[in-house]
Every structure is written in structure tokens, then in C-alpha cells.
């Protein structure tokens, strides 16, 4: 067995898929393959198991250059497919040994896949990311909080020992102010996007991987095609109203609905 089937996405069967030129697939020289049962279609391409079998793939995933190119290719192909039809996008690196394995996967998960496809019809994922620069925010929030101003005055007028205690109290208060502000903004933006989204999911606030003083939270939204422009205008308007030194709001998309197609656990059982 030289080749396996790399799975990009699952859609409904069609007489003409009209996806057009997608460029290079995961393995040059292999076009997209459509494996169908009575209702569903798995969109795949052949890949060599010398690169995509379990052990070679695990090894390649540790090669940053290989991984970056392959992941970009995976996303580009799913985006092109999604522009032509509603699909459930499948996570990177899902490979089946044979076409029968793919058909078994479709049959075993047919009801769930049909339900997912119905929920994704005509919609795209938009992501709103709130970035909090704590160093900048703490100055803004502290200057407008009466207790914080009082502690800062005491620090300035006290001896070394007392000033140290007041400084510790101020640091504790600043953490509370920062956390409260962040949660308030997350709730504000989450409430706002619900009116234009069929589904919303948010990730807990986390430390930025590259900026020590920054934290971020992401809100993923499933937005109908016809509401995409209204969605972006709503976020732009809300960003202007909540503009604060230290808060940056970024909107990205439209993306294939990765956050709303939870196939990870079943895809791994396909083989």
C-alpha cells in the first residue's frame, strides 16, 4: 500500500462540484478525489504513506518548515472548497488507508455529519480577538479608580516600610481591575455578536505567547453569508465606542467554520 487518502472536508453529494482550480493538493500531481455514499461526499486527495503514515507524519509534524507549508496548503484547499459548497472542514493530518475506510467513516457518522452540515449551511466563521495590554491598561484604569488613586498617594507620602505594604495592596487591586475590565469587554462583544451569529463560542482569556504584558481572548462566530458586512460594521462601531488605550480589537475571516465542526474525535477512529 503506497498511498492513503488525505481528508480535507465532508459535504453533501452533488452532480457537479464546480470547485475549480485549487492548485497544488497535499501531494503534487494528485487531484481531488470525491468518495461518495448515498448522501455524503468525502473530499480527499492521494498522499504517500511514506510521508503521511502514522510514524512519518508524527516525525514531519516536528519539522516546522514542513508543517507550515502543509498546514497552509490544507487551509487553502478547504477555503476553496468552502467557497463552492457547504462542508464540514476536517482537522489537519487526517488520513485513511483505503477508500473503504473513508466510506465506513461516512456511514458510521452519517447522522451526525448531516446534522453538522445543516448547522453550517451558508455560514462562515468570523473571529473577534480582544488584545489587552496590561501595562497600558493599568495606568488608564488606575487613574480613574478612587481606591487606586488613594493608594498611589499613600505610597508617595509614606516611609519605605509602609510604602511597600501600600504597593502590594495596589498591585492586588490592579489585578482585580484588569480582570474585571477584561471580562466586561468579553461579555460586551460576545453579546453584540450574538445578534448576527447563529452560533458563538469563546476561549478563556490567556497570556499572549509573544508579548509578556499582554493577554487575549477570542470569540468565534458562525455568521450567515448575507450578514458578513453587517457583522464587520457592528464590530467596528463597538470598537470605536469602547476605544481605550491598551485594548486592541481585531476581526479576521471569513474562514471555513473550523470552530463549529467538531469532528476530531471521530476522525481519528476512521481507520
N, C-alpha and C positions, 0 to 999 in steps of 0.2 A: 504494500500500500504506500504509494508515493505522495499522494495529495489528500488533503482534507478539505472540508467546506467551512470557510470563514463566514460567519453570520453577521450581517450588518443590521438588518431590521426585518420586521414581520408586518405584512399588510393583508388586505383582502385580495382575492384573486380578481384579475381583470383580463379582458380580451386583448387590451393593448396598454402596456405600462407607460409608454411615452416618457421615459426618464431622460432620454437624450444622451449626449456625450458626457460621461462622468470623468473622463481622463483615466489616469492610471489607477487600477484597483490595488489591493494589498500585495498582489504579486503581478509584476508586469507581464503582459501577454495573455492574461486570463480575464475574460469579460465577466459581467454579472451573470449569475445563474439564478433562475426562478424555479424554486421547488414548491409544487402546489399539492394540496389535498383538496377536498370538496369545497372548502370555504376560504382557506388561508394560503398565503404565499410567503415563503421564506426567501429573502433576497441575500444571496451568497456570492462568493467567488472562490475558485480553487486556490489553495495555498500549499506550498510544500511542507510536509510534516517535519522535514529536517530543520525548518525554522519555526514552525507553529505547533509541533507536537508538544506534549506537556513539559518535558525536560528542556528542549531547545527554547521554548517560549519563556520559561522561567529564567533561563540564562539571558535571553535577549532583553527581558524587562529590566535587567540590571545595567544594560548598555544605554546610557542616556541619549546618545545620538540616534540609535536605532529606535528607541521608544518614542522620542519626539517626532521623528518623521512618520512612524507608523500611526501614532495617535492622531496626528494632523490629517493623515490620509483617511483614517477611519471616520473622523468627524466631517471632513469634506464630502465624502461619499454619502453619508447619512443626510447631510443637509441637502444635497442634490436630489436624493430620493424623496425626502420630505416635501420638497417643492412641487413634486409631481403627484403625490398621493399621501394619504394618512397612513402612518406606520408607527409601530412600537419600536423605538430605537433600542438596540441591544448593546450591552457594555462591550468595551474593547477587549479583544482577545478571546472571544467565544468561538470555538472551533469544534466541528463534528467530524468524526472519522469517515462516515459514509452518508449518502443521500437518504438511506433508510433510517439512520439515526435522526436526521432532520425531520423526516415525516413522522417518526414516532413522537418526537418532541411536539410537533404541531398537534397531533391527535390527542396526546395526553394533556395538553394545556389549552385545548380549543376554546372551551367556555371562557376561561379567564382571559385569553387573548382577545376574543371578540368583545368582551366587556371593556377591556382596556382600549381597544380601537374605538369603540363607541364614545368613550370619555375624551378621546383625543381628537375627534373629528374636527377639522377646520381650525385647529388652535396651535399656537406656538408658545414656546417658553420665553418669558422675559425675566431678567434678573435685576433686582434693585439692590445695590450694595451700599451700605452706610459705613463710612470710614470715620472713626473717632480718633483725633489726635489729642491724647490726654494732656500733653504738656501745654497745648494751646487752650484747650477747653477749661482746664483747672483755673487758669487766670480769669477767663470770662465768667465762669460760674462762681468763683470765689469772690470776685469784686461785687457781685450782685446779691450775695448771701450775707445777711446781717451777722450771723454767728461766726462765719469765716472772717469777716472784716474785724469783728471784736477780737478774735484770737490773734490775728495778724498785728493788731495794735498792741496787744499784751506782749507778744513776742518782742516787738520793737522796744518796749519800755521796761522789760524785766531783766533781771540778772541772768547769768548763764544757766544756772540750775532750773529756775522757773521757766525760762525761755525754752529750754529743752522739752519740758513737760507740755507746754502750750503747743510747741511744734508737733509733738506726737499726736495731740488731740486734733490739730489742724489737718494732719495727714489722714487721720481716720475719717474726719468729716469730708475731706476732699474725695476720698474713695466712695463714700456714700453719695455725694453729689454727682460724681461721674457715672456711677452705676444707675442712679435714678434717672439722670438725663438720657443715658443710652436706651434704657428700657422704654422711656416715654417716647423717644423718637421711633424706635422699632414698632411700638404699638400704633403710633400715628400713621406711619407709612403702610403698615400692614392693613389697618382699617381702610385707608384710602384706596389701596389696590384691589380690595375685595369687590368693590362695586363694578370693576371692569374685568374681573377674572373669574373663570369657572372653578379654579382651584388655586389655593395658595399654600405654600409650605415655607417655613423659615428655619434657619440654622441659628443655634445659640451664638451669642457674641463670643468672639475668640481673639486671641492675640494675633496681630499681623505677623506673618512668618519672616518678614524682612525689616520691619520698622519697629524698633523696641518700644516706643511710646504710643504705638497705635493699636487700636482694636477695630474689628469689623464685624458686621452681621449681614447676611444675605437673605433676601426674600425672593423666592422663585414663584412665578405667577404663570398660570396657564391662561393665555389670552386669545380669544377668538380673532381670526384674521381681520375681520372688519373693525375691531376695536384697538388695533395696534397703535394707530396715530393718536387716538384719544388717550390711550394709556400713557404714551410718552409725554403728551401735553400735560396730563394730570400730574405726573411726577415732576416735570419742570416747574409747574406752578407751585406745587407744595414745597419743592426745594427752595424756591425764591422766598416763600413765606417763613420757612424755618432756617433761613441762612444764618449761620453762626460761625465765627472764627473757630476752626477746629473740627467742623463737621463737613465732610465731602460726600455728596450723593452721586452715584454712578449708575446708569442704566445700560444694560447690554442685552443684545438679542436683535431680532428674533432667532431663537435656537430650536432645534428639534427638542421635543419635550422629555429630555433625559430625566428630570427630577420627578416626573409623573408616570414613568414606565418602569415599575419595579419588578424587573424580570431576573434580577441577579441570581436569586436562589434557585429558580427552576432551570435557568440556562445552564448552570453548572452540572445539572443532572441529565442533560440531554444525551450524553454519550453512555 
